[in-house]
Amino acid sequence: MEESAASTEEFPTGNGKSAWPVLAIERKQRGSLVDQIVAAIARMVNERELRIGTKMPSVRQFAKCNGISTFTVVESYDRLLNLGLLSSRRGSGFFVARSDVVAAAQPSIVPASPSAIDALTPDLYSGVSDALPVGAGWLPPEWYGETTILDCVRHAMKIPANRLRGYGHPLGFPTLRQHMASSMADDLFSVEPDQILLTHGATHAFDLILRTLTKPGDTVLVEDPGYSNLLSLIRHHGCIPVGIPRGDAGLDIDALETQARATQPKLMFVNTVLQNPLGTSLSQAQAHRLLGMAEQFDFWLVEDDIYRELAAPGEASLAAMDGLRRVIRVGSFSKTLSPVLRVGSICASRSLVPELLRIKMLTGLTTSEINERAVYHAISTRPYKRMVEKLVDQLRSGREQTIERLREVGMSPVARPRGGMFVSAGWPEAPSAQWNGKVVADRAVKQGILLSPNEFFMLRQPDSVWFRFNVAYAADAPLLSAFLKSVREEMQ
């Protein structure tokens, strides 16, 4: 980016004219618009062109002035907030927060070269790549119980002819919702079938919730590290994700209180059990404190509960503790059946479901009744419970083997997983300037290995290099071990 990164053009604000400059953005630098904006504003702050307390243009004003999307501006402002260069005041906007830029912050605002892999790389989801999918979020088909799943799909295809006339029930296949309500009443909490809305998987559920409950500029709390796609989805809706540190001991509740007081969030997404990517679970005490924070600061809690069936009985459940007053529970069958079926669910209060349903119909009418029938036939059969029990045993063995294999190449777990599909592990020492998770992941792709680096899951700047490993593929993978050993030797 050129030093003369600004012109003298003006744009209108609510109080008349402002001398805010138009940035000279180099659009040929693919994928670096946010980096350029952050670097330019950081330079202006450092050189006192922008002083402490200066009010920044609104997101829409900045976007219009520079001919860019509001989503790019939201991401840029969010990065500047994380760097401490800007602060936000609810209802007032963004302001310059400090007049210096520490040297340590500089690498994070230098435009980066395009990466061969990111959190939305198709090969991490398609399952058709020949690469070793140690960073993927899906299990081998044989681990799910191929015969059971194929049988239920064939059964679902025998749908009655009279069901081919319409689009299906807008809430989702009634028999599946009735079965889910009965199962949840036995295991977790009482819920009625009309409080269950079926979706195209959990990500679709998150999208519907964001569309229903937020507007651009709202603050949304997330776990840091947390589910990678969720961060992109929040930004896509023009909201500002604010990370709450999560580690081996669970959520940093004190940090949550500080951020909730400062940002007045609209909602928070949280994995209560077997968190992605760490595999940890919240204690009952932490869950109670979290509910208290939501009550005190008046925000919704979206409980991402898709790993519940892989967890030990008796783990904390926000939805069960709260009774769906301010908790919205999201579920999915992708982890115990097959992600190809794309069936998820939202459980919510009676007052909220009608609006969620309206948004679902606006954006896609209904979901696939054939898929939902297939799920019903799978989970209502006697072999399903035994299949899940076998899956839990396979995952336990895979985690133990994965942790041992990673220790052989000098890697240790970031947290002690309580179960589930993932082990997040890495090298604890701070990397040198030329090494980070994405650099290693890009090299791995060339070796036929798909890795998910810590940058996918974090809002904070990482101070080490670690990856999320799928234990179904990492437990016995000589190719992975050889690659990680060679990287380790080069890093030293």
N, C-alpha and C positions, 0 to 999 in steps of 0.2 A: 504494500500500500504506500502511496506517495506521501511525503511529508506534508505537502500542501493538500491535505485531505478534506478541505472545506471550501465552499464558495460563500458568497455574501447574500445568497437568496434568502428571502424571508417567507414565512408562512403565517396564516392567521391563527390566532388563539382566541380563547373566550374573551380576552381583554384587549383585543386589537391585534397589533403586529408584534412579533418577536424576532430577534436577530439570530435565531438558531440556524446554523449553517446546514447546507446539504452536503452529505459525505460523498467523497469520490470513491464509490464502490466499484471494484474491478470484478465484473460479473463472469469473466472468463475463468476465474479461479473457482472451479467447481466445488461445491460443498463448503465454501469458506465465507459466506456472507456474514454469518454470526461472528466468526473470528475477526473479520475485518471491522465490523461495527464495534465490538468490544475493544479491540486494539486501538481504534481511533478515539473512542471516548476515554479510555485509560490514558492515552497520550495527552488529550486535552485537559484532563484532571491534573496530570502530573506537571504540565506546563502552565498551570493556573489559568488556562483559558476558561475553565469551569471551576468555580470556587465552592467551598462547603456551603450547603444550604441552597444552591441554585436549583430551581425547579426544572426538571426535565420535561420535554414534550410528552403528551399522553401517547399511549401506544398507537392510536389511530393517527394522531398528528405526525408522529415520527414516520409511520409507514407511508402516509400520503406525501410527505415532504421528500422522502427519499425513493419513492416509487417501488416499495417492497411490501411484502405481505405482513399483516399484523402478527402472524405466528413467528416470523423471523424476529420481529421486534420483541415479542414476549420472551423468546428464548435468549435474546441478547441482554435484555434487562435482568432476566433471571440469573444469567451468568455474572453480571455486574453486581447483583445483590450478593451472590455467593462469594465474590471477591471482596466484598465490603466497600466497594466504590460508590454504590447507591444504597439508599434506604427507601422504604415505602411507607406511606401513611394512608391508612384506609380512608377512602373518600377524597383524598387530597392529591395523590399521585406519587411520583418518584422524585427523589432529591439527591444531590451529590452529598455523600456521607463523609468523605475525607479527601485530603489534598495530596496524599502521597501514594505511590504504588511501590510496594516492597518488591525487591528483586525476585523473591521466590515466586511471586505471582506471574512474572513475565512469561515463563514457558507455556502457561495455560492459555494465554491470549495471543500466541503466535499462530498465524494460520497454518493448519496442519495439511499434510499431503493426503490425498484421497486414500481411504482404507479399503482393502479388498474384502473386508468382512465387517458387518455391523449387526446390531441387534435384530434387524429385519432381513438379514440375508436369507433368501428363499431356501437354500440348502439346509438351514437349521430347522425348517418346518416341513419340507416336501417329503423327506424320507426316500427319495429316489436317487440321491447322490451316491457315488461310489466311495466317498470320503468316510472315514471313521467318525461317527457322529457323537463324540464324547462330550460335546457341549449342547446337545439337543435336549428338548424337553419331552421326548416321547420314548416309549419302551419298545423293545423288539416284539413283533406280533405274537411270537410263541410264548412270551411272558404273560400276555393277557388271557390266553386260552383261545387259540384260533378256532377250534371246533365250535365252542359255545357261541362265539361271536358270529361266525358264518351261519350257524343254524338260526340265530335270532334274526339276522338280515333276511334270510330266505323266508322265514315265517312272516316278517313284516311286509314282504312283497305280496303276500296273499291278502292285501287290504281289500275290504268289501267294495264292490263296484260303486255302491251309492256314496262312498267316501271320496270318490274321484271327482265329484261335481264341484265342490267348494275348495276353499284355500286351507281348510282345517280350522280348529278353534283358535282364536287369537291368543288366548293364554297358553295354548299348547295342548297336546293330547290329554284329554281328561283322565283316562285310566292311569296314565303314568303319573299325573299330578296327585291322583288319589293314593296311589301306591307310595309315592314319596312322602306325602303327608302322614300316612300311617307309620312308615319307617322312622320318620323324624320324631313322631310322638313317642315311639318306643325307645329311641336312643338319645334324643336331645331335648326337644321341647314340643309343645303342642302348637300345631299350625293347621289351618284349613286349606283345602285344595285351591280355593280362589285367592289365597295369598301367595301362590306359587306361579311365577311367570317363567315359561321356558324360553331359552335363547339359543343362538348359534354359538355355544361355548361361553366360557367365562369372559373372554375379551369383549364379546358382543354385549354381555351384561354390564361390564364396566362402562362401555360407550353409552348405553341407554341411561345409566345412572348419571353420568356426567352431563348428558344432554338434558336430563330432567331437572337436575338440582343445581347446576352451575351456570354462570355466564362468564364471558371473557373478563379477565382481570381478577377473578376470584382466586383465593389461596386454597390449595389442596395439599394436605399433609400426606406424606408417603414415608415408608420405611427406607432407610439408607444404610446398607444396600437393600434393594427390593426388586420387584418384578420389572424387567427392562422395558417391555412394550408399554406398560402403564405410564411411564414417564413421557414417552412420545405421544401417547393418546391424550394425556392431560394438556400438554403443550399445544397439540392440534386443536383443542377446544378453546385455546386462548387463555387457559388458566395458568397459575403460577405454582409449580410443585415446590414444596419446601420439605427438605429431608429431616427425618428424626432418626438419629443413629440407632442402629440395632446391631447387637453383637451376641456373644456367647451367653450373656446374662439376660438377654431379651431387649426390650425397648428402653431407651434412656428417657424415663418419665419426667425427670427434671427438665431436660431439653424440650420435651413436648410441652410442658407447662409454659416455658419461656416463649416458645414460638406461638403457641395458641394465644397467649396474652398479647403478643406483638402484632400478629397477622390476622387475627379473627377469622380462622379458616371456615370454609363452608362444609368440608367433609374430610375424612381421613380414611385411607385404604390400609388394611392391616391383615397379615397372615397370622392368625392365632396359633395354628399348629403346623409344624413342618414347613417353616417359612422358606420361600424361594428367594435367594439361593442358599441360605445358610443351613436349613434343615432343623432349626431350633423351634421351640414352642414357648408361648407365654405361660407363666405360672398363674395360678388362680388369683394370687394377690395382685400381680401386675394387671391382669384382666379387670379386676375390680377398680383399680386406680385409673385405668384407661377409661372405663365407663364413667367414673366420677369426673374426669377431665372433660369428656364430651358433654356431660350435663352442665358443668360449671361454665364452659365457654360456648355452649349451644352449637355444636357441630354434629353432623351425621358420622357414624362409623360404618364403613363398608367392610364386612368381614369376608375376606377371600378364603373360603373354606374348602377348596377343591382337593386338598390332601387328607381330609378328615378320615376317610375309610382306611388310609394307610397308617394312621396314628393309633397309639395305644388307647384303650377305653379310659374314660374319665378325664381326658385332657380338657382344658378350659374352653368354653364356648361362649363368646360374647352374645350371640343370639339367644342362647338358652338363659343366660343371666339377665338379659335385658327384656326378653319377651317381645322383640321386634318393635320397641317404642322408637328408639333412635338408631338401632342397628339394622342394617340391610345385609342379609346373608347371600353370598354368591357361591354356587356349587357347580360341579361339572363331572361328567363321566369319562373324561379323556384319560384320566390316570388309572382307572380300574377296568375300562373296556378298551376302546380305541379312539384316538383323536379324530379319526376319519368320520365318525358318527356326528361330531359337532353338536352335542346337546349339552347345554348348560342351564342354569336356573337362577332366578332371583326370588328370595323369600323376603317379604316386606309387610309393613302394616297395611291394614285395610284402606287407610286414607291415602297411602302412597301408590298402591298398585294400579288404580285407574289411570293416573297420569303416566306411569311407566308403560302401561299398555297402550295409551294413546301415542306415545313416542315410538313404541315398537311398530305400531301399525303405520305411522307416518313414514318410517324409514324402511320398512320391509314387509308390511302387512302381517304375515304369520311366519312360523318356522316350519320345518319339514316334518309332517306327521309320520312319514315313513321312517325317518331316523328315530323319532320319538317312540314309535311302535317297536322298533328294533331294540332300543334301550329297555323298554318295558319288558319285552320277552326275555332279555338277558338277565335283568336284575330280579325278576320274579321267579326264576327257576332255582331249584335246589342247588345245582352245582355252583351258582354264583358265589355264595359265601365261602365255599371251599376254595374257589379260584382266587378270591381276594386273600384268604389266609395263606395260600401257597405263594402268592405274589409278595406278601409282606416278608415271608421267610426268604425268598430269593433276593429281595432288596437288602435284607439284613446281612446276608452272606456277601452280597456284592459290595456293600459299604465297607465291611471289614477288609475284604481283599483290596479294594481301591485305596483305602487309607494306608495299608501296608505297602502297596506298589508305589504310592506317591512318596512315602518316607524313604524308599530306596533311592529316589532322585533328589533328596533333600527338601521335599515339600512337606508342610504340616498344615492341618486343618485350620481354617480361620475361626471356626466354631465347632463344637461337638454336636453333630446332628443327632436328633432323637429318633430319627427314622426317615422314611421317604426315599426319594430317587437320587438325591444330590449330596455330594461332598464338595465344599468349596475349600480349596487349599492353594497354597503358594509359598513363595520364599519370603520370610519375614523381614529381611533387611531391606532398606530403601534402595531402589534401583538407581543405576547411573542414568545420566540424562538421555542416552540413546535407547534405553529399554523401558518399555511399558507393556501392558497386557495386549494392546492392539497390535503392536509391533510383532510380538510373539505369535499372536493369532494369525496375522497375515503370512508369516513364515510357515505356520502349520498348514494353512490351506494349500500351499505349494507342495507340501509333503503328503497331502491326502488326509489331513486331519482337521475336523471342525472343532474349534475351541470357542468357549464363551468367556471372554476376559472380564475382569472386575469393572472396567469402564462401562460395560453394558448395564450394570446394576446400580451404579453410584451417582449421586449428585455431587458429593465432595470430591476434591482432587485426591486420587489414591496416593498413599505413601508407600505402597508395596505392590508387588505383582502377584495376583492370584487369579484362579479360574474356577468356574463351576463345572464339576465333572458329573456326568451321568453314570451312575455306578453299573448300569447294565452293560455299558460299552467300555468303561475304563478299568474294570476289575481284572481283566485278562487281555491286555492289549500291548504286546511287545513293541509294536510300532510307536505307540504313544510314549512308552518308557524310554525308548531309544532317543526319540525326539527331545523330550524334556531333559534328559541327561546331557545331550549335546548343547542345549540352550543354557543349562546351568553352568557348564564348563566355560562357555563363551562369556557369560555374565561375570564370572569370577576373574 
